[in-house]
Amino acid sequence: MNPRVKSVKAIQNYLLEIVFNNDEKKKFDIKPYLNFGIFKELKDYKLFQTATAKLGTVSWENGLDICPDTLYLESE
């Protein structure tokens, strides 16, 4: 099992700065997802900035979340 999200901060240019429960700090670029399905809603930058760590992943106030494995494996 991959590490889970401990904390997250939405930063400029649709990036998420994530700290995982193994204390690794990575950045996840959400831009490639912004043209697909419900992720289109995150083009609203104010909504994007509502990112919070919840139950080991990142979620937004509209109920959207991302698989924690995707966050870990695709972050740099």
C-alpha positions, 0 to 999 in steps of 0.5 A: 500500500502506498503512503496516504496524504497527511496534509495538502496545500493548493499552490499556484498554477494548479499544483498541490503540495502534499505531505504523505504519512511517510513524511515525503513531500511531493507536488501533484499537477492537477492540470492534466485532469482539468478537461475530464469529467467532474475535474472540470469543476476545478478550473474554478480556481477558488474551488481548487484552493479548497483542497484539504487532506481527508481520510488519507487523500485530497478532497474539495468542498464539492465532494471531489477527491482523488485516489491516494495511490494516484496522488503518490505515484504521479507526484514529483 
